[in-house]
Amino acid sequence: MTPQSHLTVVARIVTGRVDDLRSLLLSMNQWPGVANPENVLIPFGQLKDLHFARLVILEDQTLQDIRVYNLPQPEYPIYLAFFCDFDGSLDVFLPKLVACANVGLTRIFAHCDGFSQGTGLLEWMKQHHREPAATYINWLGRTMLQVREEEALRRAIRIWLNADSSRTHLPPRQLQTTLRSYIVSEQSAGRLSLTPEAATPLAWELLNIAHLVAVPLLLLLVLPPLIACAPIFVLQLRRRERTDPEIAPRPDPAHADELASLEDRDVTNQFSAFGSVKPGFFRRWTISYVLWIINYTTRHIFNRGRLARVTTIHFARWVFLDGKERLFFASNYDGSLDSYMDDFIDKVAFGLNVVFSNGIGYPTTNWLVLDGAKDEQKFKYYIRRHELPTQVWYNGHPGLTALDLQRNTLIRQGLENTSMSDSELQQWVQLL
C-alpha cells in the first residue's frame, strides 16, 4: 500500500502585494477557481501522484467579531496557503513539485515575506510547511495510478458490453470468465494496465503502528487527572455555552455570489473556511484536544470511504494559525455545498459542534455536542460567512466522485476474484 501525504505551506504575504498575488493566481485557471492542469505556473497535470491542490489567500473578513467579547480587533497578517494531497512521502513529492514548477512557484512565493529570487525554493517550502492539526483521507492507499487504471478498466468494460448486447445476458459466472479473458488480452496488447499494489513502506508502517498504540496508552495514563478535572471542565463549558454570543447574520450577497461562482463546475467541489477561536485558554485547549482525537480516528478508523457516516469527502484538513488563535479548514467534497452541509447536519452534527463551536459566533451548543448545527439556518449562514474564495483549485480526477472510485475498485476486485459466490457475482454484475 502506498499511503497518502499532505503538503501544507502557509506564508505571510508582503503588505500591499495581496492584489498582485490574487491576479497572478487567477491567471492559472481555466474556469473561475478551477486550475488549468497545464497552466504555466504550476502544471498540476504533470504531477501524476497528485490528487488535489489549492492556493487560497487567507484574508479573514470576520476579525471584528471578537469585539463581542469587549476585546479589540487583532492585527493578523494575510497568508497564502498552498495545499497538496498526493501519494507517497513529502520528501519524495516536494522535489518533484519544485522540479516541475520552479519558475512558477518562485513567481508566486515572491509575494511572500522572506522570499526573493535568490532564496532556495525547496528549503523555503520545507520551512513554511506546517503539520495540520488533523487530516482526513477517504481511502488510505488508493493512489492516482490506481484511480486512472480502474477508470480505464471500467470504460473498457462498458465498450466491450455495448459492442454486443447479448453479453449482458450471459450468466454472471460466464460473464466474469469471458470478460476476464478479454481484459487479459487488452493487457497483453498494452491497451490496459492493472498495476499490483505496492508494498507498504516499512518505516511508515512501524510509525503508524506506534501511533495506533501510543495514543490509547497515553490516554490511559492521563485518565485519572482527566476524570478529576471533568467536573471543572463541564462547569466551565456550561458557563461559556450560556454566555457566548451567536454571530450568524445572512451572508453579504456579494460574498455569497463570489463563492457561488466558484462552485459546481464539476461533480466535486472545494471548500475553504477560516475563523477565530473563542478567546481564552479553555477554548484553545478544548479544540486542540478534540482535533487530536479526530486525527487519531481519521488515521486509524475512518480511512475506508467514510468520515463517520459521511461518504462524500475525498480529503480534508484542519490547520491552526497564529498560536492556535485561528483555524483554517479545507475539504474536497462531492455534490453541492447545500447537500454537503445537509449531510453533516443530518448525520454528524455532533462532530461539527465539537470542533466549530469553539469558534467565535457559532450557533449555541449544549454540552458541546447538542444543538449548534441543528439550527440549520444559523449554521449555514455561519459557515457561508466564514468561507473563503479559493483562488486556484486542482482535482486530479474530475468527473469521478468518491463513490465512483469505490465502484471502480469493486469492479476490479470482482474481476480478479475467482472464488465469489453466486450472490456475490450477481451483485458484482450490477456494478458493470
C-alpha positions in Angstrom: 0.0 0.0 0.0 1.2 3.5 -0.9 0.0 5.9 1.8 -1.1 9.4 1.0 0.5 12.6 2.4 -0.1 16.3 2.6 1.8 19.5 1.8 0.7 22.5 3.8 2.6 25.6 3.0 1.5 28.7 4.8 3.3 32.0 4.3 2.7 35.7 5.1 2.0 37.8 2.1 4.0 41.0 1.8 2.0 44.1 2.8 0.5 45.7 -0.2 1.0 42.8 -2.6 -2.2 40.8 -2.0 -4.0 42.2 -5.1 -1.0 41.5 -7.3 -0.8 37.9 -6.0 -4.5 37.4 -6.4 -4.3 38.5 -10.1 -1.3 36.1 -10.7 -3.2 33.2 -9.1 -6.3 33.8 -11.2 -4.2 33.6 -14.3 -3.7 29.8 -13.6 -7.4 29.0 -14.1 -9.4 27.7 -17.0 -12.7 28.5 -15.2 -13.3 30.6 -12.1 -11.5 28.9 -9.3 -10.6 25.8 -11.3 -7.0 25.4 -12.4 -5.9 24.7 -15.9 -4.0 21.4 -15.4 -1.3 22.7 -17.8 -1.0 26.3 -16.6 2.4 27.7 -16.9 3.0 28.5 -13.2 2.2 25.1 -11.7 1.3 22.4 -14.4 -0.5 20.2 -11.9 -1.4 17.7 -14.6 2.2 16.7 -14.9 2.3 15.6 -11.3 0.9 12.1 -11.7 0.7 11.4 -8.0 -1.3 14.5 -7.1 -4.9 14.1 -6.1 -5.9 17.7 -5.1 -4.2 21.0 -4.8 -5.3 24.6 -3.9 -3.9 28.0 -3.5 -6.0 30.3 -1.3 -5.4 33.8 0.2 -6.3 33.7 3.9 -7.9 37.0 4.4 -10.4 36.8 7.3 -13.3 39.3 6.9 -14.7 38.3 10.4 -11.9 39.6 12.6 -14.2 42.3 14.1 -16.4 39.6 15.6 -14.1 39.4 18.7 -15.4 42.8 19.8 -18.5 40.9 21.2 -16.1 39.9 24.0 -15.1 43.5 24.6 -11.7 42.9 23.1 -10.0 45.0 20.4 -9.8 43.7 16.8 -6.4 42.0 16.4 -4.0 42.7 13.6 -3.1 39.5 11.8 -1.1 39.1 8.6 -2.7 37.9 5.4 -1.4 34.5 4.4 -1.1 32.5 1.3 -1.9 28.8 1.7 -0.7 26.2 -0.7 -2.1 22.6 -0.1 -1.4 19.4 -2.0 -2.8 15.8 -1.3 -0.6 13.2 -3.0 0.7 9.6 -3.0 3.9 8.7 -1.2 6.0 10.8 1.2 6.5 14.5 1.3 10.3 14.1 0.9 9.7 12.4 -2.5 6.9 14.6 -3.7 8.3 18.0 -2.9 11.4 17.8 -5.0 9.2 16.6 -7.9 7.0 19.6 -7.4 9.9 22.0 -7.3 11.5 20.5 -10.4 8.2 20.7 -12.3 7.2 24.3 -11.3 10.4 26.0 -10.1 9.8 29.2 -12.1 6.1 29.4 -11.3 6.5 28.7 -7.6 9.2 31.3 -7.4 6.9 33.9 -9.0 4.1 33.0 -6.6 6.2 33.0 -3.4 8.0 36.2 -4.4 4.8 37.9 -3.0 5.6 36.4 0.5 7.7 37.6 3.4 11.3 36.2 3.4 11.4 35.1 -0.2 13.4 36.5 -3.0 14.9 35.4 -6.3 18.0 34.0 -4.5 16.0 32.0 -2.0 16.3 28.2 -2.1 12.8 27.2 -3.1 12.9 23.7 -1.7 14.2 24.6 1.7 11.9 27.6 1.9 8.9 25.5 1.3 10.0 22.9 3.9 10.4 25.8 6.4 6.9 27.0 5.7 5.3 23.6 5.7 3.3 23.0 8.8 1.6 19.9 10.1 -2.2 20.1 10.2 -3.9 19.6 13.5 -5.9 16.8 11.8 -6.3 15.4 8.3 -8.8 13.0 6.6 -8.2 10.7 3.6 -11.2 9.0 2.1 -9.4 5.8 1.2 -5.9 5.3 2.5 -3.8 3.6 -0.1 -5.9 4.4 -3.2 -3.3 6.0 -5.5 -3.8 8.2 -8.5 -2.3 5.4 -10.6 -5.0 3.1 -9.3 -7.7 5.7 -9.9 -6.6 6.1 -13.5 -6.2 2.4 -14.3 -9.5 1.4 -12.7 -11.4 4.1 -14.5 -9.8 3.0 -17.8 -10.8 -0.6 -16.9 -14.5 0.5 -16.3 -14.6 2.3 -19.6 -13.1 -0.7 -21.5 -15.7 -3.0 -19.9 -18.5 -0.6 -21.0 -17.2 -0.5 -24.5 -17.0 -4.3 -24.6 -20.5 -4.8 -23.3 -22.0 -2.2 -25.6 -20.3 -3.8 -28.6 -22.5 -6.9 -28.3 -25.8 -6.6 -26.3 -26.0 -10.4 -25.9 -23.1 -10.2 -23.5 -25.2 -8.5 -20.8 -27.5 -11.6 -20.8 -24.7 -14.1 -20.0 -24.9 -15.9 -16.6 -22.8 -14.0 -14.1 -20.0 -16.6 -13.8 -19.7 -17.0 -17.6 -19.7 -13.2 -18.0 -16.9 -12.9 -15.4 -14.8 -15.6 -17.2 -15.4 -14.2 -20.7 -14.7 -10.6 -19.5 -11.6 -11.7 -17.7 -10.2 -13.2 -20.9 -11.0 -10.0 -22.8 -9.2 -7.9 -20.2 -6.2 -10.1 -20.2 -5.9 -9.8 -23.9 -6.2 -6.0 -23.6 -3.4 -6.0 -21.1 -1.2 -8.2 -23.3 -1.8 -5.7 -26.2 -0.7 -2.9 -23.9 -4.1 -1.1 -24.1 -4.8 -1.6 -20.4 -2.7 -2.0 -17.2 -3.7 -3.1 -13.7 -0.6 -2.5 -11.6 -0.4 -4.6 -8.4 -0.5 -2.8 -5.1 2.9 -1.6 -3.9 4.4 -2.9 -0.7 3.7 -0.6 2.3 6.8 1.4 3.3 8.2 -0.3 6.4 9.1 3.0 8.2 5.6 4.3 7.6 4.0 1.1 8.8 6.1 1.0 12.0 5.4 4.6 12.7 1.7 4.1 12.1 1.6 1.1 14.5 3.4 3.0 17.1 0.9 5.9 16.8 -2.0 3.4 17.0 -0.7 2.0 20.3 0.8 5.1 21.8 -2.3 7.4 21.8 -4.6 4.9 23.8 -1.7 4.3 26.2 -1.2 8.0 26.8 -5.0 8.4 27.3 -4.9 5.6 29.9 -2.0 7.4 31.7 -3.8 10.7 31.9 -7.2 9.2 32.5 -7.2 9.8 36.4 -6.4 13.5 36.1 -8.9 13.9 33.3 -11.6 12.3 35.4 -10.6 14.6 38.3 -10.8 17.6 36.1 -14.0 16.6 34.3 -16.4 18.5 36.7 -14.4 21.7 36.4 -14.3 21.3 32.6 -18.1 20.8 32.5 -18.8 23.8 34.7 -16.5 26.0 32.6 -18.1 24.7 29.4 -21.6 25.3 30.5 -20.8 28.8 31.7 -19.4 29.6 28.3 -22.2 28.0 26.4 -24.8 30.1 28.2 -23.0 33.3 27.6 -21.0 33.0 24.3 -22.8 35.2 21.7 -24.0 33.9 18.3 -23.0 35.8 15.2 -24.8 34.3 12.2 -26.4 37.0 10.1 -27.3 36.4 6.5 -24.0 36.5 4.5 -23.2 39.5 2.4 -24.8 39.0 -1.0 -21.6 40.0 -2.9 -19.6 37.5 -0.9 -22.1 34.7 -1.4 -22.2 35.4 -5.2 -18.4 35.3 -5.4 -18.4 31.9 -3.6 -21.2 30.6 -5.8 -19.3 31.5 -9.0 -16.6 29.0 -7.9 -18.8 26.1 -7.2 -20.5 23.3 -9.1 -18.0 23.3 -12.0 -17.7 19.6 -11.6 -19.3 16.7 -9.5 -16.6 17.6 -6.9 -16.2 20.9 -5.1 -13.7 22.6 -2.9 -14.4 24.2 0.5 -12.2 26.7 2.4 -13.2 28.3 5.7 -11.4 30.5 8.2 -12.2 31.9 11.6 -11.0 32.8 15.1 -11.1 30.6 18.1 -13.1 32.0 21.0 -10.7 33.9 23.3 -9.0 32.2 26.3 -7.0 29.1 27.1 -10.1 27.0 27.7 -11.4 27.0 24.1 -7.9 26.7 22.6 -7.2 23.6 24.8 -10.6 22.1 24.0 -10.3 22.4 20.2 -6.7 21.2 20.3 -7.7 18.1 22.2 -10.7 17.5 20.0 -8.7 17.7 16.8 -6.0 15.5 18.3 -8.7 12.8 18.9 -10.2 13.4 15.4 -6.8 13.0 13.8 -6.4 9.6 15.6 -9.7 8.3 14.4 -9.2 9.5 10.8 -5.8 8.0 10.7 -6.8 4.5 12.1 -10.6 4.1 11.9 -12.2 6.4 9.3 -9.9 5.7 6.3 -12.1 3.3 4.3 -14.5 5.5 2.4 -16.4 7.4 5.2 -15.9 10.0 7.8 -18.3 8.7 10.4 -21.4 8.3 8.1 -20.4 10.9 5.5 -19.1 9.3 2.3 -18.7 12.4 0.1 -15.3 13.8 1.3 -12.1 13.0 -0.5 -9.5 14.8 1.6 -9.8 17.4 4.4 -7.5 19.1 6.9 -7.7 21.5 9.9 -4.8 23.9 10.3 -4.0 26.2 13.2 -2.6 29.6 12.7 -1.3 32.4 14.9 -0.7 30.5 18.1 -3.9 28.5 17.7 -6.0 31.7 17.8 -7.3 30.9 14.3 -8.3 27.8 12.5 -8.4 27.1 8.7 -10.5 24.1 7.3 -10.2 22.8 3.8 -12.0 19.9 2.1 -12.8 18.4 -1.3 -16.3 17.0 -1.4 -18.8 15.7 -3.9 -22.1 17.4 -4.7 -23.4 20.9 -3.9 -22.5 22.9 -0.8 -26.1 22.6 0.5 -26.0 18.8 0.1 -22.6 18.7 1.8 -23.8 20.7 4.8 -27.1 18.8 5.0 -25.1 15.6 5.0 -23.2 16.7 8.1 -26.2 18.2 9.8 -28.3 15.1 9.4 -25.5 12.5 10.1 -22.8 14.0 12.3 -24.0 17.3 13.7 -22.2 16.5 17.0 -18.9 16.3 15.1 -19.4 19.8 13.7 -20.3 21.0 17.1 -17.3 19.6 19.0 -14.9 21.4 16.6 -16.6 24.6 15.3 -18.5 25.5 18.5 -15.1 26.7 19.7 -15.2 29.4 17.0 -16.4 32.9 17.7 -20.1 33.3 16.8 -21.0 29.7 16.3 -24.7 28.8 17.0 -25.2 28.0 20.6 -24.4 24.4 21.7 -25.3 22.5 24.8 -22.9 20.0 26.4 -20.5 20.6 23.5 -22.4 18.1 21.1 -26.0 19.1 21.2 -27.9 21.8 19.2 -25.5 24.1 17.4 -25.5 22.8 13.8 -29.0 21.5 14.3 -30.2 25.1 14.0 -29.8 24.7 10.2 -30.3 28.2 9.0 -28.0 29.8 11.5 -25.3 27.1 10.9 -25.5 27.6 7.1 -25.2 31.4 7.5 -22.3 31.0 9.9 -20.4 28.6 7.5 -21.0 30.7 4.4 -19.9 33.9 6.2 -16.6 32.2 7.2 -16.0 30.6 3.8 -13.2 32.0 1.7 -13.0 32.1 -2.1 -10.4 29.6 -3.3 -8.3 31.3 -5.9 -6.9 28.1 -7.5 -8.2 24.5 -7.1 -7.0 21.4 -8.9 -8.8 18.0 -9.0 -6.7 15.1 -10.4 -9.7 13.0 -11.3 -12.5 15.3 -12.5 -15.9 13.7 -13.1 -15.3 11.0 -10.5 -17.0 11.0 -7.1 -15.7 9.1 -4.1 -18.4 6.6 -4.7 -17.3 6.3 -8.3 -13.8 5.5 -7.2 -15.1 2.8 -4.8 -17.3 1.3 -7.5 -14.3 1.1 -9.9 -12.2 -0.7 -7.2 -15.0 -3.2 -6.6 -15.3 -3.9 -10.3 -11.6 -4.6 -10.5 -11.7 -6.8 -7.4 -14.7 -8.7 -8.7 -12.9 -9.3 -12.0 -9.8 -10.7 -10.3 -11.7 -12.8 -7.7 -12.3 -16.3 -8.9 -14.0 -17.6 -5.7 -17.1 -15.4 -5.4 -20.4 -17.0 -4.6 -23.3 -16.7 -7.0 -24.9 -13.9 -4.9 -21.6 -12.0 -4.8 -21.3 -12.4 -8.6 -24.8 -11.1 -9.1 -24.0 -8.0 -7.0 -20.8 -7.5 -9.0 -22.6 -7.7 -12.3 -24.8 -4.8 -11.2 -21.7 -2.6 -10.9 -20.8 -3.0 -14.6 
